[in-house]
């Protein structure tokens, strides 16, 4: 079995290529090609519009006895999509375009037709001027006269528009330029003012920062000077001597480590710190009632002696009780001392008896 994709073919030893018959084809033979419509056209038979880019299966042939600078020109045959009428067009290498032959008319080429007409007129004029110098002079005179007429017509139209509109265009342009100049000056002034304000704010802020820094330095120096080392204990307030000024300021805030009167006493025992002493100057001195010495007297008769002491002792006890009851005594800790008073008064009455 031979290979499916063979590149080299077998030529027998007795192969003679001259014996192969040549295919004779006509020069105007046609080929079927797939193409798109090169321009918009309209069918002359039914009026159907055929737009640019529509695809057709066209027949292609070479135009006989027609060349452009040695380049062959091709003709294409298509059929209308509605009535199947035949439409032909061919290539135009001179204008790099396609030329319509028959069966349809090309659309959207009015500008192209005008340009072609102008070109034809220009060519005819140039041919006339080459052979006739008087024609050249006549054409120049006509051109100059036409230009003068065009300028005059243009000036008349301008004057007519100005009379109807009554608008001073020069004044409008001048006012616009003045307004634009004023606007530029105002913007410049605003920019300068904003720049000045920003600089002033920056200067004020810098001055405030320097003032605050100096104040902080002064406060820190004063606080460091006012601070002193202290070794006082919180319980030393119980053992200090209070002056009248200190008693008036007893409710004020007392700094830590200093006494109310500003004077410290010697070290005392722990029980004296919490309770206090029984001296006359201490907080508990008013609780003690000292016994007074008895006065010397002559011993009376038994009946009077029995009656008098009892009445004196009773009156003394009653007066002492009334005095102690009317005078409330408080300790340094703020507790009432009525119970202690009662105890001392009872002991005094017993002693007197």
Residue, then its C-alpha position, 0 to 999 in steps of 0.5 A: x500500500x502506497x503512502x497517502x501524502x506523497x510529494x515525489x511522483x514516479x517518472x518512468x525511464x521512458x517518460x517524455x514530457x513533449x508527448x503530453x498534449x497541451x490544453x487549448x483554452x480560449x483567451x476570453x474564458x471566464x472564471x467563477x470567483x467570490x467577491x463583494x460589491x465595490x460600491x453602492x448601486x441600484x438596479x435599472x430593471x427593478x430599482x433594487x438597492x445593492x449596497x457596498x460589501x454585499x457578496x456575490x458569486x461572479x464571473x470574471x473575464x479579461x477585457x480584450x484589446x484594452x490595457x492601461x500601461x500594460x495592466x490588464x483590465x478585468x470585467x465582472x458579471x453579477x446578478x440582481x438579488x431581486x430580478x436576477x438581471x445581469x449587472x457588469x462592472x470592470x476595474x479602473x486602474x487609472x483612478x484605482x477604482x471600479x467603473x460601472x458598465x451597464x445594468x445598474x447606476x452607481x449611487x453617492x457619486x455626485x461629488x465625483x461627477x462634478x470633479x470629473x466635469x471640472x477636470x474635463x473643462x480644465x483640460x479643454x481650456x489648456x488645449x485651447x491656450x496652447x494653440x491660441x495666445x489671444x485666448x489666453x489673454x481673454x481668459x485672464x481678463x475674464x478671470x480678473x473681472x470675475x474676481x472683482x465682481x465677487x469681491x463687490x458682491x461680498x462687500x455689499x452683503x457685509x454692508x447689508x448685514x450690518x444695516x439689518x443687524x445694527x451690531x457693532x462688531x468692532x465694539x463687541x471685540x473691544x469690550x470683550x478684550x477689556x473684560x478679559x484684561x480685567x478678569x486677568x488682573x482680578x485673578x492676579x490680585x486674588x492670587x497675591x492676596x491669598x499668598x499674603x494671607x498664607x504667609x501671615x498665617x504661617x508667621x502667626x503659627x510660628x510665633x504661637x509655637x515659640x510662645x507655647x514652648x517658652x511657657x512650657x519651659x518656664x512651667x517645667x523649671x518652676x515645678x522642678x524648683x517647687x518639688x522637695x524630697x519628703x520623708x513624712x508618714x501619713x500618720x504624723x498628722x496625729x502627733x503634730x501641734x495645731x496652731x490657730x491658723x492651722x485649725x482654721x485651715x483644717x478643711x483645706x488640702x494639705x500637701x503630702x509629707x507636711x503637717x497642718x501646723x507645719x511643725x513636727x514633733x518627736x517620734x512617739x509610740x504607735x498607741x499614742x498615734x492612734x489614741x493620743x495622750x492624757x495630757x492637758x493639751x491632748x485630745x483626751x484631756x477634757x475627758x478626765x475630771x481631777x479630784x479636788x482636795x476636801x476643805x477642813x471643817x469642824x465636825x458638827x453634831x451627829x444629826x446635823x452631820x448626817x443631814x448636811x453631807x447628804x444634802x451637799x453631796x446630792x447637790x454636788x452630784x446633781x450640778x456635776x451631772x447637769x454640767x456634764x450632760x449639757x457639755x458633750x465631749x468628742x474625742x479626736x476620732x469624732x466619737x461621743x464620750x458620754x459613757x466615759x463622763x458617766x463613769x467618771x461622775x459615778x466614781x466622784x460621787x462614790x469618793x465624796x461619800 
